[in-house]
Amino acid sequence: MDGLEVLKRLKEDSETENIPVIALTAHAMYGDEQKFLRAGCSGYVSKPIDIPGFKLLLEKLLPDTKIRY
């Protein structure tokens, strides 16, 4: 099962449909970010990960969560 299938199943389940999902890939290709965001991902990150940018994305998606780093 690939990430898009996991995303589809999460979004189809009323218990998990509102969980933010971030697509993470090591093999980014042109258009991937738009593809994943259109599919329902809340964010997209390609490797190598920009740590400060990733932290900002987590804070945006989980504003009421105490994130320790």
C-alpha positions in Angstrom: 0.0 0.0 0.0 1.4 3.4 -0.9 1.0 6.7 0.8 -1.9 7.9 -1.4 -3.8 4.7 -0.5 -3.2 5.2 3.2 -4.4 8.8 2.8 -7.5 7.7 1.0 -8.4 5.2 3.7 -7.8 7.8 6.5 -10.0 10.4 4.7 -12.8 7.8 4.2 -13.0 7.0 7.9 -15.0 9.4 10.1 -12.7 8.7 13.0 -9.5 9.7 11.1 -10.7 12.1 8.4 -9.5 15.2 10.2 -6.1 14.0 11.1 -3.5 16.2 9.4 -1.3 14.1 7.0 2.0 15.3 5.7 3.4 13.7 2.6 7.2 12.9 3.0 9.3 11.8 0.1 12.9 11.2 -0.8 12.2 11.1 -4.5 10.4 14.4 -5.2 9.3 14.9 -8.8 7.9 17.9 -10.5 4.2 18.2 -9.6 4.3 15.9 -6.6 3.5 18.6 -4.1 0.3 19.7 -5.9 -0.7 16.0 -6.4 -0.5 15.2 -2.7 -2.2 18.4 -1.6 -5.0 17.9 -4.1 -5.4 14.3 -2.8 -6.0 15.7 0.7 -2.6 16.0 2.4 -2.2 18.9 4.8 1.4 19.4 3.9 4.3 18.2 1.7 8.0 17.8 2.7 10.8 16.5 0.5 14.2 15.2 1.7 16.5 16.6 2.7 14.2 18.0 5.3 14.4 21.7 6.2 14.2 21.3 10.0 13.1 24.9 10.8 10.5 24.8 8.0 9.2 21.4 9.2 8.8 22.7 12.7 6.8 25.6 11.4 4.6 23.3 9.4 3.9 21.1 12.5 3.1 24.2 14.6 0.7 25.4 11.9 -1.1 22.0 11.6 -1.0 21.3 15.4 -1.5 24.7 17.0 -2.9 23.3 20.3 -0.1 20.7 20.7 3.0 21.2 22.8 5.8 20.2 20.4 9.1 19.5 22.0 12.3 19.7 20.0 
